[in-house]
Amino acid sequence: QVQLVESGGDLVQPGGSLRLSCAASGFPFSAYAMNWYRQAPGKERELVAGISSSGRNTNYADSVKGRFTISRDNAKNTVYLQMNSLKPEDTAVYYCKARGGAREYWGRGTQVTVSS
């Protein structure tokens, strides 16, 4: 059974930091590229960051470049999103997605709220 479980979302003040985790099981994690997406209320889901299966290649949305870092630990079947210098506009539900060939798997999301 495939599972992607996000954690680490919280309420944080502007300028603060959070580290999201996404624990995977039920598929060959090290063979899948991983992405983080987010969806704010009333907006479409958008790609935040991606990382290749090996971890050697990453990509980021312009809005988070220099503030967010995606990483993965294939030994732990986990992908991370380190978020620094958070802004109110980063408020959203954050989802991880696994992509391998024609297969895609999604987690259920974790809420990040940036507010004073």
C-alpha positions as CSV (number, residue, x, y, z in Angstrom):
1,Q,0.0,0.0,0.0
2,V,1.4,3.3,-1.1
3,Q,1.6,6.0,1.5
4,L,3.0,9.5,1.6
5,V,2.6,11.2,4.9
6,E,3.5,14.9,5.3
7,S,4.3,16.4,8.7
8,G,5.9,19.5,10.2
9,G,3.3,22.1,9.3
10,D,2.5,24.7,11.9
11,L,1.7,28.3,12.6
12,V,4.8,30.5,12.4
13,Q,5.5,34.2,12.5
14,P,6.8,36.0,9.4
15,G,10.5,35.6,9.0
16,G,10.4,32.2,10.8
17,S,11.4,28.8,9.6
18,L,9.8,25.4,9.3
19,R,11.0,22.0,8.1
20,L,8.4,19.8,6.4
21,S,8.9,16.0,6.0
22,C,7.2,13.5,3.8
23,A,7.6,9.9,4.7
24,A,7.1,7.4,1.9
25,S,6.3,3.7,1.9
26,G,4.9,1.0,-0.5
27,F,6.9,1.9,-3.6
28,P,10.6,2.1,-4.5
29,F,11.3,5.5,-3.2
30,S,14.8,5.9,-4.5
31,A,13.6,5.4,-8.1
32,Y,11.1,8.3,-7.9
33,A,11.5,12.0,-8.3
34,M,9.8,13.9,-5.5
35,N,8.0,17.2,-5.5
36,W,6.5,19.6,-3.0
37,Y,3.4,21.5,-4.1
38,R,1.2,23.9,-2.2
39,Q,-2.3,25.2,-2.4
40,A,-3.6,28.4,-0.8
41,P,-7.3,29.1,-0.2
42,G,-9.0,30.0,-3.5
43,K,-5.9,29.3,-5.6
44,E,-4.7,26.5,-7.7
45,R,-2.1,24.0,-6.6
46,E,1.4,25.1,-7.5
47,L,4.8,23.4,-7.8
48,V,7.1,24.6,-5.1
49,A,10.2,22.4,-5.5
50,G,11.4,19.2,-7.0
51,I,14.3,16.8,-6.6
52,S,15.5,14.0,-8.8
53,S,15.5,10.4,-7.6
54,S,19.3,10.6,-6.8
55,G,19.0,14.0,-5.2
56,R,21.6,15.5,-7.5
57,N,19.1,17.8,-9.3
58,T,16.7,20.2,-7.8
59,N,14.4,23.0,-9.0
60,Y,12.4,25.7,-7.3
61,A,9.5,28.1,-8.1
62,D,10.8,31.6,-8.4
63,S,8.8,32.7,-5.4
64,V,10.8,30.4,-3.0
65,K,14.3,30.5,-4.6
66,G,16.9,31.3,-2.0
67,R,14.5,30.7,0.9
68,F,13.4,27.0,0.5
69,T,15.6,23.9,0.2
70,I,14.4,20.5,-0.9
71,S,16.4,17.4,0.1
72,R,15.9,13.7,0.4
73,D,17.2,10.8,2.4
74,N,16.8,7.6,0.3
75,A,17.8,5.4,3.3
76,K,14.9,6.8,5.3
77,N,12.4,7.1,2.4
78,T,11.9,10.7,3.3
79,V,11.9,14.0,1.4
80,Y,12.2,17.3,3.2
81,L,11.4,21.0,2.6
82,Q,13.4,23.5,4.7
83,M,11.5,26.8,4.6
84,N,13.3,29.9,5.8
85,S,12.3,33.6,5.8
86,L,8.7,32.6,5.6
87,K,6.2,35.2,4.4
88,P,2.4,35.4,4.9
89,E,2.0,34.5,1.2
90,D,3.6,31.1,1.9
91,T,0.5,30.2,3.8
92,A,-1.0,27.1,2.2
93,V,-1.5,23.3,2.5
94,Y,1.8,21.7,1.4
95,Y,1.7,18.4,-0.4
96,C,4.4,16.0,-1.5
97,K,4.2,14.0,-4.7
98,A,6.1,11.0,-6.0
99,R,6.6,10.7,-9.7
100,G,8.1,7.6,-11.4
101,G,7.4,7.0,-15.1
102,A,3.6,7.1,-15.6
103,R,2.9,6.7,-11.9
104,E,2.1,9.5,-9.4
105,Y,1.3,9.4,-5.8
106,W,0.2,12.2,-3.5
107,G,0.1,12.8,0.2
108,R,-2.8,14.4,2.0
109,G,-0.9,17.6,2.9
110,T,0.2,19.6,5.9
111,Q,-1.0,23.1,6.8
112,V,1.5,25.9,7.0
113,T,0.3,29.2,8.3
114,V,2.5,32.3,8.4
115,S,1.0,35.0,10.5
116,S,1.8,37.4,13.3
